[in-house]
Amino acid sequence: MPVPSPLQQPGKSKRPLIIVLVLLVIIFAGLISVLVLQHSHKKSAQNVSNASPASSNAPSYSSGQQYARDSKREADLGSLQTQLEAFFQNTGYYPSLSDMNSASWRAVNMKTLDPSAMTDPLASCSPSSEGCLVAAPKAKAYAYTVTDSGGKSCETDDTQCAQYTLTATLEMKRNGSSTFVKSNLD
């Protein structure tokens, strides 16, 4: 009499074998999909590396970096505004541009101001040794324009400084504008 195979033995279930076969099919399908994805990724990378810089297929890592720098510019102006408003609350006037560009003046009057908030991310300026804020908006620098209540310069008498405008030139337009502006709160 022939010996029955394990699948034919009475009382034995075929369920464990089916489960193993299904798992093997899933693993095999997963391996195939990984190989297909790797191949398509290599093809895509090859196409990108062969593309000219002006091609629309070229990845734009720089746009992400520009967005990050613009976000830092906005945060820096927010930080400067907070410091300027706190100074105004204590003194009744805003500091002049020359005061703001003086590291020793800031050390006494704006102790909690992070010096990195004074410089554009692309600036080569060091706020600890030189004035980084400029009088008029321009790329790679923050502008600080401060005036008396009539809109005239208050550089010669900073105790008359009643309003200011902080301006950062953005790399990417936001809300249709290539600048970001913060002004005095009152």
MODELLER restraints for C-alpha pairs under 7 A, 6 or more apart:
rsr = mdl.restraints
at = mdl.atoms
rsr.add(forms.Gaussian(group=physical.xy_distance, feature=features.Distance(at['CA:7:A'], at['CA:14:A']), mean=6.48, stdev=0.5))
rsr.add(forms.Gaussian(group=physical.xy_distance, feature=features.Distance(at['CA:48:A'], at['CA:57:A']), mean=6.25, stdev=0.5))
rsr.add(forms.Gaussian(group=physical.xy_distance, feature=features.Distance(at['CA:48:A'], at['CA:58:A']), mean=5.47, stdev=0.5))
rsr.add(forms.Gaussian(group=physical.xy_distance, feature=features.Distance(at['CA:51:A'], at['CA:57:A']), mean=6.56, stdev=0.5))
rsr.add(forms.Gaussian(group=physical.xy_distance, feature=features.Distance(at['CA:51:A'], at['CA:58:A']), mean=6.11, stdev=0.5))
rsr.add(forms.Gaussian(group=physical.xy_distance, feature=features.Distance(at['CA:66:A'], at['CA:171:A']), mean=6.00, stdev=0.5))
rsr.add(forms.Gaussian(group=physical.xy_distance, feature=features.Distance(at['CA:66:A'], at['CA:172:A']), mean=6.78, stdev=0.5))
rsr.add(forms.Gaussian(group=physical.xy_distance, feature=features.Distance(at['CA:67:A'], at['CA:172:A']), mean=6.86, stdev=0.5))
rsr.add(forms.Gaussian(group=physical.xy_distance, feature=features.Distance(at['CA:69:A'], at['CA:121:A']), mean=6.11, stdev=0.5))
rsr.add(forms.Gaussian(group=physical.xy_distance, feature=features.Distance(at['CA:70:A'], at['CA:170:A']), mean=5.66, stdev=0.5))
rsr.add(forms.Gaussian(group=physical.xy_distance, feature=features.Distance(at['CA:70:A'], at['CA:171:A']), mean=6.60, stdev=0.5))
rsr.add(forms.Gaussian(group=physical.xy_distance, feature=features.Distance(at['CA:73:A'], at['CA:120:A']), mean=6.43, stdev=0.5))
rsr.add(forms.Gaussian(group=physical.xy_distance, feature=features.Distance(at['CA:73:A'], at['CA:168:A']), mean=6.41, stdev=0.5))
rsr.add(forms.Gaussian(group=physical.xy_distance, feature=features.Distance(at['CA:74:A'], at['CA:180:A']), mean=6.76, stdev=0.5))
rsr.add(forms.Gaussian(group=physical.xy_distance, feature=features.Distance(at['CA:76:A'], at['CA:117:A']), mean=4.58, stdev=0.5))
rsr.add(forms.Gaussian(group=physical.xy_distance, feature=features.Distance(at['CA:77:A'], at['CA:166:A']), mean=6.67, stdev=0.5))
rsr.add(forms.Gaussian(group=physical.xy_distance, feature=features.Distance(at['CA:77:A'], at['CA:182:A']), mean=6.69, stdev=0.5))
rsr.add(forms.Gaussian(group=physical.xy_distance, feature=features.Distance(at['CA:79:A'], at['CA:117:A']), mean=6.81, stdev=0.5))
rsr.add(forms.Gaussian(group=physical.xy_distance, feature=features.Distance(at['CA:80:A'], at['CA:117:A']), mean=6.82, stdev=0.5))
rsr.add(forms.Gaussian(group=physical.xy_distance, feature=features.Distance(at['CA:81:A'], at['CA:182:A']), mean=6.98, stdev=0.5))
rsr.add(forms.Gaussian(group=physical.xy_distance, feature=features.Distance(at['CA:83:A'], at['CA:110:A']), mean=6.74, stdev=0.5))
rsr.add(forms.Gaussian(group=physical.xy_distance, feature=features.Distance(at['CA:83:A'], at['CA:113:A']), mean=6.65, stdev=0.5))
rsr.add(forms.Gaussian(group=physical.xy_distance, feature=features.Distance(at['CA:84:A'], at['CA:94:A']), mean=6.51, stdev=0.5))
rsr.add(forms.Gaussian(group=physical.xy_distance, feature=features.Distance(at['CA:87:A'], at['CA:94:A']), mean=6.81, stdev=0.5))
rsr.add(forms.Gaussian(group=physical.xy_distance, feature=features.Distance(at['CA:88:A'], at['CA:94:A']), mean=5.40, stdev=0.5))
rsr.add(forms.Gaussian(group=physical.xy_distance, feature=features.Distance(at['CA:93:A'], at['CA:159:A']), mean=5.65, stdev=0.5))
rsr.add(forms.Gaussian(group=physical.xy_distance, feature=features.Distance(at['CA:93:A'], at['CA:160:A']), mean=6.39, stdev=0.5))
rsr.add(forms.Gaussian(group=physical.xy_distance, feature=features.Distance(at['CA:93:A'], at['CA:161:A']), mean=5.34, stdev=0.5))
rsr.add(forms.Gaussian(group=physical.xy_distance, feature=features.Distance(at['CA:93:A'], at['CA:162:A']), mean=5.61, stdev=0.5))
rsr.add(forms.Gaussian(group=physical.xy_distance, feature=features.Distance(at['CA:94:A'], at['CA:161:A']), mean=5.12, stdev=0.5))
rsr.add(forms.Gaussian(group=physical.xy_distance, feature=features.Distance(at['CA:94:A'], at['CA:162:A']), mean=6.12, stdev=0.5))
rsr.add(forms.Gaussian(group=physical.xy_distance, feature=features.Distance(at['CA:94:A'], at['CA:163:A']), mean=6.99, stdev=0.5))
rsr.add(forms.Gaussian(group=physical.xy_distance, feature=features.Distance(at['CA:95:A'], at['CA:158:A']), mean=5.99, stdev=0.5))
rsr.add(forms.Gaussian(group=physical.xy_distance, feature=features.Distance(at['CA:95:A'], at['CA:161:A']), mean=6.71, stdev=0.5))
rsr.add(forms.Gaussian(group=physical.xy_distance, feature=features.Distance(at['CA:96:A'], at['CA:146:A']), mean=6.38, stdev=0.5))
rsr.add(forms.Gaussian(group=physical.xy_distance, feature=features.Distance(at['CA:96:A'], at['CA:154:A']), mean=6.83, stdev=0.5))
rsr.add(forms.Gaussian(group=physical.xy_distance, feature=features.Distance(at['CA:96:A'], at['CA:155:A']), mean=5.51, stdev=0.5))
rsr.add(forms.Gaussian(group=physical.xy_distance, feature=features.Distance(at['CA:96:A'], at['CA:158:A']), mean=5.29, stdev=0.5))
rsr.add(forms.Gaussian(group=physical.xy_distance, feature=features.Distance(at['CA:96:A'], at['CA:161:A']), mean=6.93, stdev=0.5))
rsr.add(forms.Gaussian(group=physical.xy_distance, feature=features.Distance(at['CA:97:A'], at['CA:144:A']), mean=6.50, stdev=0.5))
rsr.add(forms.Gaussian(group=physical.xy_distance, feature=features.Distance(at['CA:97:A'], at['CA:146:A']), mean=6.93, stdev=0.5))
rsr.add(forms.Gaussian(group=physical.xy_distance, feature=features.Distance(at['CA:97:A'], at['CA:155:A']), mean=6.96, stdev=0.5))
rsr.add(forms.Gaussian(group=physical.xy_distance, feature=features.Distance(at['CA:99:A'], at['CA:105:A']), mean=6.01, stdev=0.5))
rsr.add(forms.Gaussian(group=physical.xy_distance, feature=features.Distance(at['CA:100:A'], at['CA:106:A']), mean=6.47, stdev=0.5))
rsr.add(forms.Gaussian(group=physical.xy_distance, feature=features.Distance(at['CA:101:A'], at['CA:130:A']), mean=6.89, stdev=0.5))
rsr.add(forms.Gaussian(group=physical.xy_distance, feature=features.Distance(at['CA:101:A'], at['CA:131:A']), mean=4.12, stdev=0.5))
rsr.add(forms.Gaussian(group=physical.xy_distance, feature=features.Distance(at['CA:101:A'], at['CA:132:A']), mean=6.30, stdev=0.5))
rsr.add(forms.Gaussian(group=physical.xy_distance, feature=features.Distance(at['CA:101:A'], at['CA:133:A']), mean=6.34, stdev=0.5))
rsr.add(forms.Gaussian(group=physical.xy_distance, feature=features.Distance(at['CA:102:A'], at['CA:131:A']), mean=6.43, stdev=0.5))
rsr.add(forms.Gaussian(group=physical.xy_distance, feature=features.Distance(at['CA:103:A'], at['CA:127:A']), mean=6.71, stdev=0.5))
rsr.add(forms.Gaussian(group=physical.xy_distance, feature=features.Distance(at['CA:103:A'], at['CA:128:A']), mean=5.51, stdev=0.5))
rsr.add(forms.Gaussian(group=physical.xy_distance, feature=features.Distance(at['CA:103:A'], at['CA:129:A']), mean=6.95, stdev=0.5))
rsr.add(forms.Gaussian(group=physical.xy_distance, feature=features.Distance(at['CA:115:A'], at['CA:127:A']), mean=6.06, stdev=0.5))
rsr.add(forms.Gaussian(group=physical.xy_distance, feature=features.Distance(at['CA:118:A'], at['CA:127:A']), mean=6.51, stdev=0.5))
rsr.add(forms.Gaussian(group=physical.xy_distance, feature=features.Distance(at['CA:118:A'], at['CA:132:A']), mean=6.39, stdev=0.5))
rsr.add(forms.Gaussian(group=physical.xy_distance, feature=features.Distance(at['CA:118:A'], at['CA:133:A']), mean=6.74, stdev=0.5))
rsr.add(forms.Gaussian(group=physical.xy_distance, feature=features.Distance(at['CA:119:A'], at['CA:125:A']), mean=6.69, stdev=0.5))
rsr.add(forms.Gaussian(group=physical.xy_distance, feature=features.Distance(at['CA:119:A'], at['CA:132:A']), mean=6.10, stdev=0.5))
rsr.add(forms.Gaussian(group=physical.xy_distance, feature=features.Distance(at['CA:119:A'], at['CA:141:A']), mean=6.47, stdev=0.5))
rsr.add(forms.Gaussian(group=physical.xy_distance, feature=features.Distance(at['CA:119:A'], at['CA:142:A']), mean=6.71, stdev=0.5))
rsr.add(forms.Gaussian(group=physical.xy_distance, feature=features.Distance(at['CA:120:A'], at['CA:140:A']), mean=5.41, stdev=0.5))
rsr.add(forms.Gaussian(group=physical.xy_distance, feature=features.Distance(at['CA:120:A'], at['CA:141:A']), mean=5.21, stdev=0.5))
rsr.add(forms.Gaussian(group=physical.xy_distance, feature=features.Distance(at['CA:120:A'], at['CA:142:A']), mean=6.27, stdev=0.5))
rsr.add(forms.Gaussian(group=physical.xy_distance, feature=features.Distance(at['CA:122:A'], at['CA:140:A']), mean=5.46, stdev=0.5))
rsr.add(forms.Gaussian(group=physical.xy_distance, feature=features.Distance(at['CA:123:A'], at['CA:140:A']), mean=5.13, stdev=0.5))
rsr.add(forms.Gaussian(group=physical.xy_distance, feature=features.Distance(at['CA:123:A'], at['CA:141:A']), mean=6.32, stdev=0.5))
rsr.add(forms.Gaussian(group=physical.xy_distance, feature=features.Distance(at['CA:125:A'], at['CA:132:A']), mean=5.84, stdev=0.5))
rsr.add(forms.Gaussian(group=physical.xy_distance, feature=features.Distance(at['CA:126:A'], at['CA:132:A']), mean=6.99, stdev=0.5))
rsr.add(forms.Gaussian(group=physical.xy_distance, feature=features.Distance(at['CA:132:A'], at['CA:141:A']), mean=6.96, stdev=0.5))
rsr.add(forms.Gaussian(group=physical.xy_distance, feature=features.Distance(at['CA:133:A'], at['CA:141:A']), mean=6.47, stdev=0.5))
rsr.add(forms.Gaussian(group=physical.xy_distance, feature=features.Distance(at['CA:133:A'], at['CA:142:A']), mean=5.29, stdev=0.5))
rsr.add(forms.Gaussian(group=physical.xy_distance, feature=features.Distance(at['CA:133:A'], at['CA:143:A']), mean=5.47, stdev=0.5))
rsr.add(forms.Gaussian(group=physical.xy_distance, feature=features.Distance(at['CA:133:A'], at['CA:144:A']), mean=6.11, stdev=0.5))
rsr.add(forms.Gaussian(group=physical.xy_distance, feature=features.Distance(at['CA:134:A'], at['CA:141:A']), mean=6.72, stdev=0.5))
rsr.add(forms.Gaussian(group=physical.xy_distance, feature=features.Distance(at['CA:134:A'], at['CA:142:A']), mean=6.21, stdev=0.5))
rsr.add(forms.Gaussian(group=physical.xy_distance, feature=features.Distance(at['CA:134:A'], at['CA:143:A']), mean=4.63, stdev=0.5))
rsr.add(forms.Gaussian(group=physical.xy_distance, feature=features.Distance(at['CA:134:A'], at['CA:144:A']), mean=6.10, stdev=0.5))
rsr.add(forms.Gaussian(group=physical.xy_distance, feature=features.Distance(at['CA:135:A'], at['CA:143:A']), mean=5.35, stdev=0.5))
rsr.add(forms.Gaussian(group=physical.xy_distance, feature=features.Distance(at['CA:135:A'], at['CA:144:A']), mean=5.59, stdev=0.5))
rsr.add(forms.Gaussian(group=physical.xy_distance, feature=features.Distance(at['CA:135:A'], at['CA:145:A']), mean=5.53, stdev=0.5))
rsr.add(forms.Gaussian(group=physical.xy_distance, feature=features.Distance(at['CA:136:A'], at['CA:143:A']), mean=5.34, stdev=0.5))
rsr.add(forms.Gaussian(group=physical.xy_distance, feature=features.Distance(at['CA:136:A'], at['CA:145:A']), mean=6.97, stdev=0.5))
rsr.add(forms.Gaussian(group=physical.xy_distance, feature=features.Distance(at['CA:137:A'], at['CA:143:A']), mean=4.91, stdev=0.5))
rsr.add(forms.Gaussian(group=physical.xy_distance, feature=features.Distance(at['CA:137:A'], at['CA:167:A']), mean=6.03, stdev=0.5))
rsr.add(forms.Gaussian(group=physical.xy_distance, feature=features.Distance(at['CA:137:A'], at['CA:168:A']), mean=6.81, stdev=0.5))
rsr.add(forms.Gaussian(group=physical.xy_distance, feature=features.Distance(at['CA:137:A'], at['CA:169:A']), mean=6.82, stdev=0.5))
rsr.add(forms.Gaussian(group=physical.xy_distance, feature=features.Distance(at['CA:138:A'], at['CA:169:A']), mean=6.23, stdev=0.5))
rsr.add(forms.Gaussian(group=physical.xy_distance, feature=features.Distance(at['CA:139:A'], at['CA:169:A']), mean=5.30, stdev=0.5))
rsr.add(forms.Gaussian(group=physical.xy_distance, feature=features.Distance(at['CA:141:A'], at['CA:168:A']), mean=6.86, stdev=0.5))
rsr.add(forms.Gaussian(group=physical.xy_distance, feature=features.Distance(at['CA:142:A'], at['CA:166:A']), mean=6.95, stdev=0.5))
rsr.add(forms.Gaussian(group=physical.xy_distance, feature=features.Distance(at['CA:142:A'], at['CA:167:A']), mean=5.74, stdev=0.5))
rsr.add(forms.Gaussian(group=physical.xy_distance, feature=features.Distance(at['CA:142:A'], at['CA:168:A']), mean=5.00, stdev=0.5))
rsr.add(forms.Gaussian(group=physical.xy_distance, feature=features.Distance(at['CA:143:A'], at['CA:166:A']), mean=5.53, stdev=0.5))
rsr.add(forms.Gaussian(group=physical.xy_distance, feature=features.Distance(at['CA:143:A'], at['CA:167:A']), mean=5.00, stdev=0.5))
rsr.add(forms.Gaussian(group=physical.xy_distance, feature=features.Distance(at['CA:143:A'], at['CA:168:A']), mean=6.58, stdev=0.5))
rsr.add(forms.Gaussian(group=physical.xy_distance, feature=features.Distance(at['CA:144:A'], at['CA:164:A']), mean=6.89, stdev=0.5))
rsr.add(forms.Gaussian(group=physical.xy_distance, feature=features.Distance(at['CA:144:A'], at['CA:165:A']), mean=5.83, stdev=0.5))
rsr.add(forms.Gaussian(group=physical.xy_distance, feature=features.Distance(at['CA:144:A'], at['CA:166:A']), mean=4.74, stdev=0.5))
rsr.add(forms.Gaussian(group=physical.xy_distance, feature=features.Distance(at['CA:144:A'], at['CA:167:A']), mean=6.71, stdev=0.5))
rsr.add(forms.Gaussian(group=physical.xy_distance, feature=features.Distance(at['CA:145:A'], at['CA:164:A']), mean=5.40, stdev=0.5))
rsr.add(forms.Gaussian(group=physical.xy_distance, feature=features.Distance(at['CA:145:A'], at['CA:165:A']), mean=5.20, stdev=0.5))
rsr.add(forms.Gaussian(group=physical.xy_distance, feature=features.Distance(at['CA:145:A'], at['CA:166:A']), mean=6.56, stdev=0.5))
rsr.add(forms.Gaussian(group=physical.xy_distance, feature=features.Distance(at['CA:146:A'], at['CA:153:A']), mean=6.68, stdev=0.5))
rsr.add(forms.Gaussian(group=physical.xy_distance, feature=features.Distance(at['CA:146:A'], at['CA:154:A']), mean=6.83, stdev=0.5))
rsr.add(forms.Gaussian(group=physical.xy_distance, feature=features.Distance(at['CA:146:A'], at['CA:161:A']), mean=6.26, stdev=0.5))
rsr.add(forms.Gaussian(group=physical.xy_distance, feature=features.Distance(at['CA:146:A'], at['CA:163:A']), mean=5.74, stdev=0.5))
rsr.add(forms.Gaussian(group=physical.xy_distance, feature=features.Distance(at['CA:146:A'], at['CA:164:A']), mean=4.16, stdev=0.5))
rsr.add(forms.Gaussian(group=physical.xy_distance, feature=features.Distance(at['CA:146:A'], at['CA:165:A']), mean=6.51, stdev=0.5))
rsr.add(forms.Gaussian(group=physical.xy_distance, feature=features.Distance(at['CA:147:A'], at['CA:153:A']), mean=4.61, stdev=0.5))
rsr.add(forms.Gaussian(group=physical.xy_distance, feature=features.Distance(at['CA:147:A'], at['CA:154:A']), mean=5.18, stdev=0.5))
rsr.add(forms.Gaussian(group=physical.xy_distance, feature=features.Distance(at['CA:147:A'], at['CA:161:A']), mean=5.23, stdev=0.5))
rsr.add(forms.Gaussian(group=physical.xy_distance, feature=features.Distance(at['CA:147:A'], at['CA:162:A']), mean=6.16, stdev=0.5))
rsr.add(forms.Gaussian(group=physical.xy_distance, feature=features.Distance(at['CA:147:A'], at['CA:163:A']), mean=5.53, stdev=0.5))
rsr.add(forms.Gaussian(group=physical.xy_distance, feature=features.Distance(at['CA:147:A'], at['CA:164:A']), mean=6.25, stdev=0.5))
rsr.add(forms.Gaussian(group=physical.xy_distance, feature=features.Distance(at['CA:148:A'], at['CA:154:A']), mean=5.58, stdev=0.5))
rsr.add(forms.Gaussian(group=physical.xy_distance, feature=features.Distance(at['CA:148:A'], at['CA:160:A']), mean=5.39, stdev=0.5))
rsr.add(forms.Gaussian(group=physical.xy_distance, feature=features.Distance(at['CA:148:A'], at['CA:161:A']), mean=4.51, stdev=0.5))
rsr.add(forms.Gaussian(group=physical.xy_distance, feature=features.Distance(at['CA:148:A'], at['CA:162:A']), mean=4.80, stdev=0.5))
rsr.add(forms.Gaussian(group=physical.xy_distance, feature=features.Distance(at['CA:148:A'], at['CA:163:A']), mean=6.32, stdev=0.5))
rsr.add(forms.Gaussian(group=physical.xy_distance, feature=features.Distance(at['CA:149:A'], at['CA:162:A']), mean=5.21, stdev=0.5))
rsr.add(forms.Gaussian(group=physical.xy_distance, feature=features.Distance(at['CA:149:A'], at['CA:163:A']), mean=6.60, stdev=0.5))
rsr.add(forms.Gaussian(group=physical.xy_distance, feature=features.Distance(at['CA:154:A'], at['CA:160:A']), mean=6.03, stdev=0.5))
rsr.add(forms.Gaussian(group=physical.xy_distance, feature=features.Distance(at['CA:154:A'], at['CA:161:A']), mean=5.45, stdev=0.5))
rsr.add(forms.Gaussian(group=physical.xy_distance, feature=features.Distance(at['CA:163:A'], at['CA:184:A']), mean=5.68, stdev=0.5))
rsr.add(forms.Gaussian(group=physical.xy_distance, feature=features.Distance(at['CA:164:A'], at['CA:183:A']), mean=5.61, stdev=0.5))
rsr.add(forms.Gaussian(group=physical.xy_distance, feature=features.Distance(at['CA:164:A'], at['CA:184:A']), mean=5.57, stdev=0.5))
rsr.add(forms.Gaussian(group=physical.xy_distance, feature=features.Distance(at['CA:165:A'], at['CA:181:A']), mean=6.81, stdev=0.5))
rsr.add(forms.Gaussian(group=physical.xy_distance, feature=features.Distance(at['CA:165:A'], at['CA:182:A']), mean=5.81, stdev=0.5))
rsr.add(forms.Gaussian(group=physical.xy_distance, feature=features.Distance(at['CA:165:A'], at['CA:183:A']), mean=4.41, stdev=0.5))
rsr.add(forms.Gaussian(group=physical.xy_distance, feature=features.Distance(at['CA:165:A'], at['CA:184:A']), mean=6.78, stdev=0.5))
rsr.add(forms.Gaussian(group=physical.xy_distance, feature=features.Distance(at['CA:166:A'], at['CA:181:A']), mean=5.57, stdev=0.5))
rsr.add(forms.Gaussian(group=physical.xy_distance, feature=features.Distance(at['CA:166:A'], at['CA:182:A']), mean=5.08, stdev=0.5))
rsr.add(forms.Gaussian(group=physical.xy_distance, feature=features.Distance(at['CA:166:A'], at['CA:183:A']), mean=6.13, stdev=0.5))
rsr.add(forms.Gaussian(group=physical.xy_distance, feature=features.Distance(at['CA:167:A'], at['CA:179:A']), mean=6.61, stdev=0.5))
rsr.add(forms.Gaussian(group=physical.xy_distance, feature=features.Distance(at['CA:167:A'], at['CA:180:A']), mean=5.69, stdev=0.5))
rsr.add(forms.Gaussian(group=physical.xy_distance, feature=features.Distance(at['CA:167:A'], at['CA:181:A']), mean=4.57, stdev=0.5))
rsr.add(forms.Gaussian(group=physical.xy_distance, feature=features.Distance(at['CA:167:A'], at['CA:182:A']), mean=6.60, stdev=0.5))
rsr.add(forms.Gaussian(group=physical.xy_distance, feature=features.Distance(at['CA:168:A'], at['CA:179:A']), mean=5.57, stdev=0.5))
rsr.add(forms.Gaussian(group=physical.xy_distance, feature=features.Distance(at['CA:168:A'], at['CA:180:A']), mean=5.21, stdev=0.5))
rsr.add(forms.Gaussian(group=physical.xy_distance, feature=features.Distance(at['CA:168:A'], at['CA:181:A']), mean=6.57, stdev=0.5))
rsr.add(forms.Gaussian(group=physical.xy_distance, feature=features.Distance(at['CA:169:A'], at['CA:178:A']), mean=6.10, stdev=0.5))
rsr.add(forms.Gaussian(group=physical.xy_distance, feature=features.Distance(at['CA:169:A'], at['CA:179:A']), mean=4.50, stdev=0.5))
rsr.add(forms.Gaussian(group=physical.xy_distance, feature=features.Distance(at['CA:169:A'], at['CA:180:A']), mean=6.51, stdev=0.5))
rsr.add(forms.Gaussian(group=physical.xy_distance, feature=features.Distance(at['CA:170:A'], at['CA:178:A']), mean=5.14, stdev=0.5))
rsr.add(forms.Gaussian(group=physical.xy_distance, feature=features.Distance(at['CA:170:A'], at['CA:179:A']), mean=5.26, stdev=0.5))
rsr.add(forms.Gaussian(group=physical.xy_distance, feature=features.Distance(at['CA:170:A'], at['CA:180:A']), mean=6.85, stdev=0.5))
rsr.add(forms.Gaussian(group=physical.xy_distance, feature=features.Distance(at['CA:171:A'], at['CA:178:A']), mean=6.96, stdev=0.5))
rsr.add(forms.Gaussian(group=physical.xy_distance, feature=features.Distance(at['CA:172:A'], at['CA:178:A']), mean=6.44, stdev=0.5))
